[in-house]
Amino acid sequence: MEKVNLIEKFGKFSELWTPKIVGELNGQYVKLAKLKGEFAWHHHEAEEELFMVVKGCLIIKLRDRDVVLNEGELFIVPRGVEHMPVAHEETHVLMFEPQTTLNTGNIETDKTIKHLERI
């Protein structure tokens, strides 16, 4: 395994809401994504998701509150909890989740990614 330079990896893609795999361990993927705008309300029945903001600001909307994440902050969405990520400006995010996790969870939208690219 080689070290991963996040700045270099983020420079290799421009697509929004399209997670890229940069590592894996113990059945989990380490993913990077660029986000801007609103995602869809969804949940993951069996998986938890970790979001860490590398650049920008991410709002994780929950049904009872908003969690605002600034650079260097992370939040773990518990399994089964409905959420909607929102980024008002382009935001770079590191995610850690099981390999089986579908980015749109229990729904399919035009942002559903079934086959992830490794960069």
N, C-alpha and C positions, 0 to 999 in steps of 0.2 A: 504494500500500500504506500502510495506517495502522499505527501502533504497536499492539502487543498487550499488554494489561495482564493478566497471568496470574491475579492475585487476582480481578479482575472476571470473567474467563472461567470460572474454577472456581466462582464464585457463580451461574452460569447453569444448572447442572445438578446433579442429585443421584444419578443412576443409577451403580451400581457396574459395573466391567468393561465400560464402554461408551465407547470412545474417541471424542472429538470433534475435528474438524479445526479448527485455528486459523491455519494458514498452509500454504503450499506453495512449494517451490523445486526446480528441477532434477529434476523427477519424484519428489520426496520430499514426504511430508506431515509437518507438525508437528502432533502430536496431544496432547491432554490427557485424562487418565482419573483417576477416583477408584477406588481398589482397596481391598478388604477381604476377607480370607479367602484361600483357595487357588484358583489357576487350575488348568489341566490341564497335564500334561507334554506338550510338543509341540516341534517344531522348524520352521524355515523353510529349505527346501532352497536357495533362491537369494538370500535377503535377510538382511542383518544388521539388528539392532535396537538402538537406543540408548534406554536408560531413564535419566531424571534425576529424582531425588526433589526435589520442591518443598516438600512438607510430609509429615512422618511418617517411616516407615522401611519399606523394601522389602527382602525377601530374594529373591534370584534363586537358586533351587536348581538346581544342575548335578548331573550324575550322580556327579562326583568331589569336589564341595565346595559350600559355600554362600557366596554373595557378599552381604554385608549393606551396604545403601546407606542412609545417613542424609541428612538435608536438605543439599542442595547438592552431592551426589555423583552420579556417573553411571557406567554400565557399558554396554559394547557387547557384545551376545551375537553371536558369530560365526555366519555362515550354517552350517546343518547341525547346530548344537549343541543337543541336547535340554535344555530348561529348563522351570522352573515358578516363576512369580512367586507370592510369598506376602506378605500384609500382615496383621499381627495387629491393627492398628488402621487406621482409614480413612487412606489415604495418597494424596497427590496427586502424580501423575507426569506429566512431559513425555516424549513419545516422538518419535523421529525415525526414519522408515523409508520405503522406497519405496511409492509409491501402490498397487502391486499386492499389498502385504503383507496377508494375512488374519490377523486377530488370533490365531486358534487354529492357524495354520500348517498342518501336515499332517493335522489331525484336525478333525472337526466336533462341537461340543457345544452345549449350550443357551446357551453364552456366545459362540458364533460370531456376529460382526457382519458382514454382507455389504454393507450400505449405511451408510456413515458420515455423520453429521450435521455440518454446518459451523456453528460458533457464532461 
